[in-house]
Every structure is written in structure tokens, then in C-alpha cells.
Amino acid sequence: GMGACRLAMCVPESSPAASPADLHGKRVATSFPHVTQSYLARHGATAHIVQLTGSVEVMIALGVADAIVDLVETGSTLAANNLRILDEIGRYETVLIQNPRTRHTQLCDRITRRLEGVVIARSYSLLEYNIAEKNLPAAEKITPGFSSPTVNKLEKPGWFAVRAMVKRGEVIAIMEQLEALGAQAILETSIANCRL
């Protein structure tokens, strides 16, 4: 599977709420109104559901809600908004299932490759930078790319332009290493889709 995350009931860090039942009569913002209502009902609470799409986590700070129900992956967005998980409603991930007796294997394979391309692309960024020839070998070690970096000579003598895929979570550290090597014009570009 992919996209593993949790659906969680979240409240401000300062909230006295200790269980979902403590949210009886409160305002709960969510993009999942039906799940939220039935979940609260199972815990003996009735709340005013504020149905939203988008950045649900800011609704408490804006005074729109007392709690939220939202998808949580790492928890960093919750921390940035001074929220904590009150309770986990469930864990979810996307799974692609193919009928082993399908007569459309080529179509299924094509759909699978397209989905893989988007999922893999979300894990990488494209870094581009200019570097002096004397520092090129060290820079290539920092950004080896998927199979190798793309290196092109610049008009400026002794300088090269380099492009390489890097893991998205490592971009900032890599940019700092390149800057320390003397790289210039260091750019990060998001990758929407790819085939590797």
C-alpha cells in the first residue's frame, strides 16, 4: 500500500478534553462529516459538525472550531498549529488490487505504472545548480541522481550546470552541502510524474 495515514480527532494542546465524549456540544471541523458524526455518537457525544475542505487544522486558531478530525501523516502540521491527537479514529492506506483473472492485463499494467509514477515523483525533487569544474566531482558525490546526474558545460569557462533527482526529505541538507562547496543558483523543482 501507499499513503499510509491516520484519521484522528485533534484538539489544542491546552484543551482539557481527555476523551471524545468531552467534545459533546462542541464544534468539530472536518472534511469527513459522516465518519466524524458516527464516531462521536459511538462515544456518546453530539457535536456541531463544521464541514470543510482544505486546511482544517487552522480552524481552531481562527475560532471556527473547538476540535478537528483530519488525516495525519507525520504530525508536523499538528505541532505547528499547537494541536495534539485526542484519539485515533482509524489507520488508512491506498491499495491497488487487480483481479488475477482479468482479460485486460496490459491496461492494468499501464494504470499501475501511471500511479507508480505519481507516487514515486512525490518522493523526489529535481535539484539544479551551477558549480566550478574543480568542485564538480565532490558535487556529483552529493547529488548522484537516479543513475547519474546530468552535467552540461556553461558559457562561463570552467563552470558546469548539474541536474539530479534527490530524495525530497534530503533537499535542504543537500542544498547546504552544495552551497558550502561553492555551488550557485541552486534550485529545487517539484516532480509531478516520472518513470524510473
Summary of the structure (lengths in Angstrom):
residues: 196
radius of gyration: 23.5
end to end distance: 18.8
largest distance: 73.2
contacts: 531
relative contact order: 0.16
helix: 32%
strand: 34%
